[in-house]
């Protein structure tokens, strides 16, 4: 009996190793998986099917079926998003390469007519979002990675219930793993009030049930096709700073009015279609409701493991390569892959003011040594690393020169680059870049620049922990 079980495990290991050879994009990762699958298949096979794959084929299939259902081709020149957003685009066809690069990653043209408002920290963010839900007249699309059944969670629940009871179509999508603590009573109360609620999970197929590595990390609220919110804040009291563990919680969200939110609506439709049966009712959206209310140019880059290329990592790389004078990045986690790290080094070497803003205090002990693991690579070529002191910093912001700025949900790490579904708003606007610069300058004032002496002459176990952090980088 034991020999038969070992034989089955060995065969499963061989078949899984072949799958890893064909599907794992990173050669180093593929090599590591193949060796483990052949050497210790009993342990490695289940780990591989939970954590090893980087393309979400179940989602790819659901996305294709949605396109057929809507009778659209997003990749065609006359595709749905291209058709609508082109009506709002004033960017000529011979634009600079950096504009074409961002547009290609977003699969939509640059559009003008946006109003962008930075929402700094929890109080400003939640007040704006809850007010928008209370003002909704037609529909509200609400999606979060983490939702908690606490004080702010109750306020969100109340706003969704009130909207539904006055006839607004409310759709609530949450990540099954990120919101694993969300109580059943919370969900049942929303459903009883008429809210359409669904988890984003991997249960579309037998193997999908075990692929807990693919998470929907988006935080999106869309109101009536006219207003949207994205950024770093989930729904939980800690995001208001009401946590003894984290003290102050520093985060950034963004309120958007304008054509770019059409991309967010499509992103929500795709996620909703995956979280529900193919014949389930799709959320109501109005593609014509979008309004041009401001002067900023912007677009939405939605990324994930169903993309044909690694869109998120390429977005970071492209932003870095566009920098000529200034590149400031704020992220709670700094685990760059070789491509992004090399781009950062080259930017610093050509004289760009490269600054990486990280939290000194972390929400995960695994990331305790992350700032020190990659500091030498950045510092030795002239880049600077700053550690935010007052509390935990969770914002995801990029500033490029005086021209571009982005706010989104993606961290500077392997998980966001390859495994999570993320959303980034990229804006081309001197005025908005100035506002982001002012915000980040205040954060740098509350931070300490990391110096070489901070990591030199440390005890041996510190050096071991830092080295182990780099070794674990592909899994972080």
ZANU-492932 format. One record per residue (C-alpha): residue in one letter; chain; z, y, x. Coordinates in steps of 0.05 Angstrom, whole numbers, plus 5000, padded with zeros to 4 digits. Example, Ala and Ser with C-alpha at 12.3 -4.5 7.8 and 13.67 -1.06 7.14 Angstrom:
<recs>
REC  vexke  pati    up  north  east
REC      A     A  5156   4910  5246
REC      S     A  5143   4979  5273
</recs>
This chain:
<recs>
REC  vexke  pati    up  north  east
REC      X     A  5000   5000  5000
REC      X     A  5018   5048  5056
REC      X     A  4955   5031  5094
REC      X     A  4913   5045  5032
REC      X     A  4947   5112  5022
REC      X     A  4934   5131  5095
REC      X     A  4861   5111  5088
REC      X     A  4854   5155  5026
REC      X     A  4887   5213  5063
REC      X     A  4841   5202  5123
REC      X     A  4778   5202  5079
REC      X     A  4803   5264  5043
REC      X     A  4815   5297  5110
REC      X     A  4744   5281  5133
REC      X     A  4713   5307  5069
REC      X     A  4756   5370  5071
REC      X     A  4738   5381  5144
REC      X     A  4664   5379  5125
REC      X     A  4679   5430  5070
REC      X     A  4715   5474  5120
REC      X     A  4656   5469  5169
REC      X     A  4608   5492  5115
REC      X     A  4650   5544  5079
REC      X     A  4702   5577  5124
REC      X     A  4670   5641  5150
REC      X     A  4713   5651  5212
REC      X     A  4696   5602  5268
REC      X     A  4767   5603  5296
REC      X     A  4795   5590  5226
REC      X     A  4745   5534  5214
REC      X     A  4763   5501  5280
REC      X     A  4837   5504  5266
REC      X     A  4829   5474  5196
REC      X     A  4782   5419  5220
REC      X     A  4830   5397  5274
REC      X     A  4889   5397  5226
REC      X     A  4851   5361  5171
REC      X     A  4831   5305  5218
REC      X     A  4896   5299  5256
REC      X     A  4948   5305  5200
REC      X     A  4910   5300  5134
REC      X     A  4972   5283  5093
REC      X     A  5000   5352  5106
REC      X     A  4937   5393  5117
REC      X     A  4892   5371  5059
REC      X     A  4935   5401  5004
REC      X     A  4947   5464  5046
REC      X     A  4872   5472  5057
REC      X     A  4855   5469  4983
REC      X     A  4910   5518  4967
REC      X     A  4901   5567  5024
REC      X     A  4841   5550  5067
REC      X     A  4780   5572  5027
REC      X     A  4755   5644  5027
REC      X     A  4701   5642  4973
REC      X     A  4724   5638  4901
REC      X     A  4668   5596  4871
REC      X     A  4702   5590  4803
REC      X     A  4702   5666  4797
REC      X     A  4630   5670  4822
REC      X     A  4609   5624  4765
REC      X     A  4648   5663  4713
REC      X     A  4618   5728  4738
REC      X     A  4547   5700  4733
REC      X     A  4560   5677  4662
REC      X     A  4586   5746  4643
REC      X     A  4523   5778  4669
REC      X     A  4481   5731  4628
REC      X     A  4524   5745  4568
REC      X     A  4515   5820  4576
REC      X     A  4442   5811  4595
REC      X     A  4448   5853  4658
REC      X     A  4432   5846  4731
REC      X     A  4480   5887  4773
REC      X     A  4437   5878  4834
REC      X     A  4373   5903  4803
REC      X     A  4351   5975  4812
REC      X     A  4355   5983  4737
REC      X     A  4421   5946  4731
REC      X     A  4474   5971  4683
REC      X     A  4517   6010  4732
REC      X     A  4457   6036  4771
REC      X     A  4425   6061  4707
REC      X     A  4486   6098  4682
REC      X     A  4512   6125  4748
REC      X     A  4443   6147  4772
REC      X     A  4443   6197  4715
REC      X     A  4502   6231  4748
REC      X     A  4479   6226  4820
REC      X     A  4454   6288  4856
REC      X     A  4453   6256  4926
REC      X     A  4381   6254  4953
REC      X     A  4350   6189  4975
REC      X     A  4348   6209  5048
REC      X     A  4423   6218  5054
REC      X     A  4461   6205  5118
REC      X     A  4472   6132  5137
REC      X     A  4547   6135  5122
REC      X     A  4532   6154  5049
REC      X     A  4482   6098  5043
REC      X     A  4531   6049  5074
REC      X     A  4587   6064  5024
REC      X     A  4537   6063  4966
REC      X     A  4510   5995  4988
REC      X     A  4581   5967  4991
REC      X     A  4597   5995  4922
REC      X     A  4529   5973  4894
REC      X     A  4526   6041  4858
REC      X     A  4500   6109  4879
REC      X     A  4544   6168  4897
REC      X     A  4558   6210  4836
REC      X     A  4583   6281  4829
REC      X     A  4623   6311  4772
REC      X     A  4691   6280  4789
REC      X     A  4760   6308  4781
REC      X     A  4809   6274  4829
REC      X     A  4884   6284  4827
REC      X     A  4932   6256  4878
REC      X     A  4994   6226  4846
REC      X     A  5049   6223  4899
REC      X     A  5104   6171  4887
REC      X     A  5128   6137  4824
REC      X     A  5151   6192  4778
REC      X     A  5086   6231  4780
REC      X     A  5045   6168  4775
REC      X     A  5081   6135  4717
REC      X     A  5087   6200  4678
REC      X     A  5012   6211  4683
REC      X     A  4993   6140  4665
REC      X     A  5041   6133  4606
REC      X     A  5019   6200  4579
REC      X     A  4947   6178  4583
REC      X     A  4962   6113  4546
REC      X     A  4998   6153  4492
REC      X     A  4937   6197  4486
REC      X     A  4886   6140  4482
REC      X     A  4841   6142  4421
REC      X     A  4794   6083  4428
REC      X     A  4814   6034  4482
REC      X     A  4860   6023  4542
REC      X     A  4846   5973  4597
REC      X     A  4909   5958  4638
REC      X     A  4911   5913  4699
REC      X     A  4966   5902  4750
REC      X     A  4984   5853  4805
REC      X     A  5059   5858  4791
REC      X     A  5092   5876  4725
REC      X     A  5167   5870  4717
REC      X     A  5209   5866  4655
REC      X     A  5254   5923  4676
REC      X     A  5263   5996  4656
REC      X     A  5194   6021  4675
REC      X     A  5163   5956  4651
REC      X     A  5195   5968  4583
REC      X     A  5165   6038  4582
REC      X     A  5096   6009  4595
REC      X     A  5107   5957  4541
REC      X     A  5127   6011  4491
REC      X     A  5066   6053  4507
REC      X     A  5019   5993  4499
REC      X     A  5052   5974  4433
REC      X     A  5048   6045  4405
REC      X     A  4975   6050  4424
REC      X     A  4958   5984  4392
REC      X     A  4995   6001  4328
REC      X     A  4955   6065  4319
REC      X     A  4890   6028  4325
REC      X     A  4874   6032  4399
REC      X     A  4844   5969  4429
REC      X     A  4893   5951  4485
REC      X     A  4877   5898  4538
REC      X     A  4930   5878  4587
REC      X     A  4913   5835  4648
REC      X     A  4964   5814  4700
REC      X     A  4962   5769  4761
REC      X     A  4996   5702  4746
REC      X     A  5028   5696  4815
REC      X     A  5044   5770  4827
REC      X     A  5078   5774  4759
REC      X     A  5109   5705  4760
REC      X     A  5177   5734  4740
REC      X     A  5150   5769  4678
REC      X     A  5188   5741  4619
REC      X     A  5154   5704  4562
REC      X     A  5189   5750  4513
REC      X     A  5154   5810  4545
REC      X     A  5086   5777  4535
REC      X     A  5101   5754  4464
REC      X     A  5124   5823  4443
REC      X     A  5058   5853  4466
REC      X     A  5017   5799  4431
REC      X     A  5057   5810  4367
REC      X     A  5040   5884  4370
REC      X     A  4966   5867  4374
REC      X     A  4957   5876  4449
REC      X     A  4904   5830  4479
REC      X     A  4942   5799  4538
REC      X     A  4918   5750  4591
REC      X     A  4938   5725  4660
REC      X     A  4891   5724  4719
REC      X     A  4898   5653  4744
REC      X     A  4860   5598  4778
REC      X     A  4861   5549  4720
REC      X     A  4787   5552  4704
REC      X     A  4777   5485  4740
REC      X     A  4819   5428  4766
REC      X     A  4815   5451  4838
REC      X     A  4825   5523  4815
REC      X     A  4896   5505  4794
REC      X     A  4915   5496  4867
REC      X     A  4880   5557  4895
REC      X     A  4940   5603  4893
REC      X     A  4914   5640  4954
REC      X     A  4864   5682  4913
REC      X     A  4903   5738  4880
REC      X     A  4882   5797  4838
REC      X     A  4915   5855  4874
REC      X     A  4882   5910  4832
REC      X     A  4922   5964  4796
REC      X     A  4877   5995  4745
REC      X     A  4887   6035  4681
REC      X     A  4825   6059  4643
REC      X     A  4829   6103  4581
REC      X     A  4771   6112  4532
REC      X     A  4719   6107  4587
REC      X     A  4737   6177  4610
REC      X     A  4799   6172  4653
REC      X     A  4824   6121  4704
REC      X     A  4881   6109  4752
REC      X     A  4882   6066  4815
REC      X     A  4927   6062  4876
REC      X     A  4986   6027  4907
REC      X     A  5038   6027  4851
REC      X     A  5053   5965  4810
REC      X     A  5099   5966  4749
REC      X     A  5171   5958  4772
REC      X     A  5233   6000  4781
REC      X     A  5229   5994  4857
REC      X     A  5166   6037  4854
REC      X     A  5209   6093  4828
REC      X     A  5256   6086  4887
REC      X     A  5309   6051  4844
REC      X     A  5323   5997  4896
REC      X     A  5382   5993  4943
REC      X     A  5340   5950  4990
REC      X     A  5283   5999  4999
REC      X     A  5315   6067  4984
REC      X     A  5257   6115  4978
REC      X     A  5191   6083  4959
REC      X     A  5132   6122  4986
REC      X     A  5067   6109  4950
REC      X     A  5002   6142  4927
REC      X     A  4961   6135  4865
REC      X     A  4898   6171  4842
REC      X     A  4876   6198  4774
REC      X     A  4800   6198  4765
REC      X     A  4755   6232  4714
REC      X     A  4681   6221  4723
REC      X     A  4624   6171  4728
REC      X     A  4655   6127  4782
REC      X     A  4701   6096  4731
REC      X     A  4641   6058  4704
REC      X     A  4650   6013  4764
REC      X     A  4723   6002  4746
REC      X     A  4703   5982  4675
REC      X     A  4655   5930  4701
REC      X     A  4708   5904  4749
REC      X     A  4758   5897  4692
REC      X     A  4706   5861  4649
REC      X     A  4692   5811  4704
REC      X     A  4767   5798  4716
REC      X     A  4779   5791  4641
REC      X     A  4721   5743  4632
REC      X     A  4750   5699  4687
REC      X     A  4819   5701  4658
REC      X     A  4794   5679  4589
REC      X     A  4745   5628  4561
REC      X     A  4672   5645  4566
REC      X     A  4667   5653  4491
REC      X     A  4728   5698  4486
REC      X     A  4720   5768  4458
REC      X     A  4704   5818  4513
REC      X     A  4742   5883  4518
REC      X     A  4711   5942  4482
REC      X     A  4681   5992  4531
REC      X     A  4638   6053  4520
REC      X     A  4589   6062  4577
REC      X     A  4566   6129  4549
REC      X     A  4635   6161  4543
REC      X     A  4639   6182  4616
REC      X     A  4645   6257  4628
REC      X     A  4630   6301  4688
REC      X     A  4690   6346  4694
REC      X     A  4697   6365  4767
REC      X     A  4661   6379  4833
REC      X     A  4678   6318  4876
REC      X     A  4630   6263  4895
REC      X     A  4659   6193  4891
REC      X     A  4645   6120  4881
REC      X     A  4686   6056  4869
REC      X     A  4684   5997  4916
REC      X     A  4710   5934  4882
REC      X     A  4720   5876  4930
REC      X     A  4741   5804  4929
REC      X     A  4730   5732  4952
REC      X     A  4671   5725  4905
REC      X     A  4630   5777  4944
REC      X     A  4570   5754  4983
REC      X     A  4596   5792  5044
REC      X     A  4667   5812  5063
REC      X     A  4662   5878  5027
REC      X     A  4733   5902  5037
REC      X     A  4734   5892  5112
REC      X     A  4665   5924  5118
REC      X     A  4690   5984  5078
REC      X     A  4746   5995  5129
REC      X     A  4699   5983  5187
REC      X     A  4647   6032  5160
REC      X     A  4699   6086  5147
REC      X     A  4725   6078  5219
REC      X     A  4655   6081  5248
REC      X     A  4639   6145  5208
REC      X     A  4697   6183  5240
REC      X     A  4678   6236  5290
REC      X     A  4741   6279  5295
REC      X     A  4797   6249  5255
REC      X     A  4816   6180  5227
REC      X     A  4883   6174  5193
REC      X     A  4902   6108  5159
REC      X     A  4965   6095  5119
REC      X     A  4979   6022  5102
REC      X     A  5042   5981  5092
REC      X     A  5013   5925  5133
REC      X     A  4971   5929  5196
REC      X     A  4940   5862  5213
REC      X     A  4868   5880  5233
REC      X     A  4817   5827  5247
REC      X     A  4778   5832  5313
REC      X     A  4722   5871  5281
REC      X     A  4766   5926  5252
REC      X     A  4810   5928  5314
REC      X     A  4750   5938  5359
REC      X     A  4724   5993  5313
REC      X     A  4791   6029  5318
REC      X     A  4791   6024  5393
REC      X     A  4721   6051  5399
REC      X     A  4738   6109  5353
REC      X     A  4797   6128  5397
REC      X     A  4755   6120  5460
REC      X     A  4702   6169  5435
REC      X     A  4756   6221  5423
REC      X     A  4773   6212  5350
REC      X     A  4845   6229  5330
REC      X     A  4865   6158  5308
REC      X     A  4932   6152  5273
REC      X     A  4960   6091  5239
REC      X     A  5019   6104  5192
REC      X     A  5063   6044  5178
REC      X     A  5132   6033  5148
REC      X     A  5190   6019  5195
REC      X     A  5225   5983  5138
REC      X     A  5186   5925  5109
REC      X     A  5189   5888  5043
REC      X     A  5173   5822  5078
REC      X     A  5209   5796  5140
REC      X     A  5144   5764  5163
REC      X     A  5117   5834  5176
REC      X     A  5178   5858  5215
REC      X     A  5141   5855  5281
REC      X     A  5072   5874  5257
REC      X     A  5073   5947  5282
REC      X     A  5090   5922  5353
REC      X     A  5039   5865  5353
REC      X     A  4978   5910  5353
REC      X     A  5008   5974  5382
REC      X     A  4985   5961  5454
REC      X     A  4913   5952  5431
REC      X     A  4914   6020  5396
REC      X     A  4958   6059  5445
REC      X     A  4922   6040  5509
REC      X     A  4857   6073  5485
REC      X     A  4891   6136  5458
REC      X     A  4907   6117  5387
REC      X     A  4975   6132  5356
REC      X     A  5021   6090  5312
REC      X     A  5074   6124  5269
REC      X     A  5132   6091  5233
REC      X     A  5154   6121  5166
REC      X     A  5229   6129  5167
REC      X     A  5259   6150  5098
REC      X     A  5243   6084  5063
REC      X     A  5188   6034  5050
REC      X     A  5117   6063  5052
REC      X     A  5067   6025  5009
REC      X     A  5008   6073  5002
REC      X     A  4936   6053  5021
REC      X     A  4900   6116  5042
REC      X     A  4844   6132  5092
REC      X     A  4823   6202  5116
REC      X     A  4759   6210  5155
REC      X     A  4746   6278  5188
REC      X     A  4745   6335  5136
REC      X     A  4695   6299  5093
REC      X     A  4718   6232  5066
REC      X     A  4782   6204  5037
REC      X     A  4799   6141  5000
REC      X     A  4857   6117  4957
REC      X     A  4860   6045  4933
REC      X     A  4897   5979  4930
REC      X     A  4872   5947  4995
REC      X     A  4918   5938  5055
REC      X     A  4894   5935  5126
REC      X     A  4903   5860  5132
REC      X     A  4867   5794  5127
REC      X     A  4890   5781  5056
REC      X     A  4859   5844  5029
REC      X     A  4797   5835  5072
REC      X     A  4782   5764  5050
REC      X     A  4828   5736  4996
REC      X     A  4850   5789  4946
REC      X     A  4811   5825  4893
REC      X     A  4818   5899  4910
REC      X     A  4792   5967  4888
REC      X     A  4780   6029  4930
REC      X     A  4759   6099  4909
REC      X     A  4720   6134  4964
REC      X     A  4710   6209  4956
REC      X     A  4665   6257  4994
REC      X     A  4698   6324  4985
REC      X     A  4725   6375  5034
REC      X     A  4775   6400  4984
REC      X     A  4801   6331  4967
REC      X     A  4803   6312  5041
REC      X     A  4846   6375  5053
REC      X     A  4894   6353  4999
REC      X     A  4900   6283  5029
REC      X     A  4910   6314  5098
REC      X     A  4967   6358  5073
REC      X     A  5000   6297  5040
REC      X     A  4994   6255  5104
REC      X     A  5018   6311  5149
REC      X     A  5082   6312  5108
REC      X     A  5088   6237  5118
REC      X     A  5078   6244  5193
REC      X     A  5134   6295  5194
REC      X     A  5179   6241  5164
REC      X     A  5156   6190  5215
REC      X     A  5169   6172  5288
REC      X     A  5112   6160  5336
REC      X     A  5118   6092  5368
REC      X     A  5120   6095  5444
REC      X     A  5106   6043  5497
REC      X     A  5180   6043  5518
REC      X     A  5199   6021  5448
REC      X     A  5170   5953  5462
REC      X     A  5177   5948  5537
REC      X     A  5238   5913  5566
REC      X     A  5256   5881  5500
REC      X     A  5293   5814  5499
REC      X     A  5252   5752  5505
REC      X     A  5258   5733  5432
REC      X     A  5227   5800  5413
REC      X     A  5166   5784  5455
REC      X     A  5162   5714  5424
REC      X     A  5165   5743  5353
REC      X     A  5111   5793  5369
REC      X     A  5066   5739  5399
REC      X     A  5079   5694  5339
REC      X     A  5060   5750  5292
REC      X     A  4992   5756  5326
REC      X     A  4983   5681  5323
REC      X     A  4997   5681  5248
REC      X     A  4951   5741  5236
REC      X     A  4895   5702  5200
REC      X     A  4945   5677  5148
REC      X     A  4981   5744  5135
</recs>
